[in-house]
Amino acid sequence: MSEILRIENLKKSFGENVVLKDISMSVNEREVVVIMGPSGTGKSTLLRSINFLERYDSGKIFFKGQLLTPDPFTVRSARMKMAFVSQSYNLFPHMNALKNVMYPLVKIKKIEKERSKEIATLWLKPHISHIFDQK
């Protein structure tokens, strides 16, 4: 199996509060990894750091062998191949569910708006079929 993700000596602090202290780990293709622990132990900070939603203080993150750096090209390229699902629903409040699902397809994946609407509808339909079945 090939390595998909490798983290080396990741550190992150918020002021005096050290949240990630020398975290190193790797994830291989087809491997399922669970990150668990009490509230406040850095689980979300770790995941947000991998996706550059949070700037870490030091360490290295590799995705499919490529060192991830905070430059926009590398971040965008990595985000096209991975996802982060927040523990709280961070939807855009000015958009409905369909537009929230369409947004990353258009913005990140560069899929045409009409095609992204088709894809989003297919994804949402099983969960809100009662809306589609109304006449």
C-alpha positions as CSV (number, residue, x, y, z in Angstrom):
1,M,0.0,0.0,0.0
2,S,1.2,3.5,-0.8
3,E,1.4,6.3,1.7
4,I,-1.3,9.0,1.2
5,L,-0.6,11.3,4.1
6,R,2.5,11.8,6.3
7,I,2.8,14.3,9.1
8,E,6.1,15.0,10.7
9,N,6.6,16.8,14.0
10,L,3.5,19.0,13.7
11,K,3.2,21.7,16.4
12,K,0.5,24.3,17.0
13,S,-0.1,26.6,19.9
14,F,-2.8,29.2,20.6
15,G,-0.8,31.6,22.8
16,E,0.4,29.7,25.8
17,N,-1.9,26.7,25.1
18,V,0.0,24.0,23.2
19,V,-2.6,22.1,21.2
20,L,-0.4,19.9,18.9
21,K,2.9,18.9,20.3
22,D,5.3,17.1,18.0
23,I,2.6,15.0,16.1
24,S,3.9,12.5,13.6
25,M,1.8,9.9,11.8
26,S,1.1,8.4,8.4
27,V,-2.0,7.1,6.6
28,N,-1.7,4.6,3.8
29,E,-4.0,4.0,0.9
30,R,-7.2,2.2,1.9
31,E,-6.4,2.6,5.6
32,V,-9.0,4.0,7.9
33,V,-7.7,6.1,10.8
34,V,-9.8,7.3,13.7
35,I,-8.7,10.3,15.7
36,M,-10.5,10.4,19.0
37,G,-10.1,12.0,22.4
38,P,-11.7,14.4,24.8
39,S,-12.8,17.9,23.8
40,G,-9.9,20.3,23.5
41,T,-7.2,17.8,22.7
42,G,-6.5,19.1,19.2
43,K,-8.4,16.7,16.9
44,S,-10.1,19.4,14.9
45,T,-6.9,21.5,14.9
46,L,-5.0,18.6,13.4
47,L,-7.5,18.1,10.7
48,R,-7.8,21.8,10.0
49,S,-4.0,22.1,9.8
50,I,-3.8,19.3,7.2
51,N,-6.3,21.3,5.0
52,F,-4.6,24.7,5.7
53,L,-7.7,25.9,7.4
54,E,-5.4,26.5,10.4
55,R,-1.8,27.7,10.2
56,Y,0.5,25.4,12.3
57,D,3.6,26.6,13.9
58,S,6.1,24.0,12.7
59,G,6.4,20.6,11.2
60,K,5.7,19.1,7.7
61,I,2.7,17.6,6.0
62,F,3.1,15.5,2.9
63,F,0.1,14.5,0.7
64,K,0.8,11.7,-1.8
65,G,4.5,12.4,-1.4
66,Q,4.3,16.1,-2.0
67,L,5.3,18.5,0.7
68,L,2.3,20.8,1.4
69,T,3.2,24.4,1.7
70,P,0.9,27.4,2.4
71,D,1.2,28.8,-1.1
72,P,-2.2,29.1,-2.8
73,F,-1.4,26.7,-5.7
74,T,-0.3,23.9,-3.4
75,V,-3.2,24.4,-1.1
76,R,-5.7,24.5,-3.9
77,S,-4.2,21.4,-5.5
78,A,-4.3,19.4,-2.3
79,R,-7.9,20.6,-1.4
80,M,-9.1,19.2,-4.8
81,K,-8.0,15.7,-3.6
82,M,-9.1,15.7,0.0
83,A,-12.0,16.9,2.1
84,F,-12.6,18.1,5.6
85,V,-16.0,17.7,7.2
86,S,-16.5,20.0,10.2
87,Q,-18.1,18.8,13.4
88,S,-20.4,21.8,13.2
89,Y,-22.4,22.7,10.2
90,N,-20.5,25.5,8.6
91,L,-22.9,26.2,5.7
92,F,-23.2,29.6,4.1
93,P,-26.3,31.0,5.8
94,H,-27.2,33.1,2.7
95,M,-27.4,30.0,0.5
96,N,-29.8,27.1,0.5
97,A,-28.6,23.4,0.8
98,L,-28.3,22.9,-3.0
99,K,-26.2,26.0,-3.4
100,N,-24.0,25.1,-0.4
101,V,-23.3,21.7,-2.1
102,M,-22.7,23.3,-5.5
103,Y,-20.3,25.9,-4.3
104,P,-17.1,23.8,-3.9
105,L,-17.9,21.9,-7.1
106,V,-17.9,25.2,-9.0
107,K,-15.2,27.1,-7.0
108,I,-12.7,24.3,-6.2
109,K,-13.3,21.6,-8.9
110,K,-14.2,24.2,-11.6
111,I,-17.2,22.2,-12.7
112,E,-19.8,24.2,-14.8
113,K,-22.7,25.5,-12.8
114,E,-25.4,23.4,-14.5
115,R,-23.3,20.2,-14.1
116,S,-22.6,21.0,-10.5
117,K,-26.4,21.4,-10.0
118,E,-27.0,18.0,-11.4
119,I,-24.4,16.4,-9.2
120,A,-25.6,18.2,-6.1
121,T,-29.2,17.2,-6.8
122,L,-28.1,13.6,-7.1
123,W,-26.3,13.8,-3.7
124,L,-29.1,15.5,-1.9
125,K,-32.1,13.7,-3.4
126,P,-31.9,10.6,-1.1
127,H,-31.9,12.9,1.9
128,I,-34.6,15.3,0.9
129,S,-36.7,13.2,-1.5
130,H,-39.9,14.4,0.1
131,I,-39.1,17.9,-1.4
132,F,-38.5,16.5,-4.9
133,D,-41.6,14.3,-4.8
134,Q,-43.9,17.2,-4.2
135,K,-46.0,18.3,-7.1
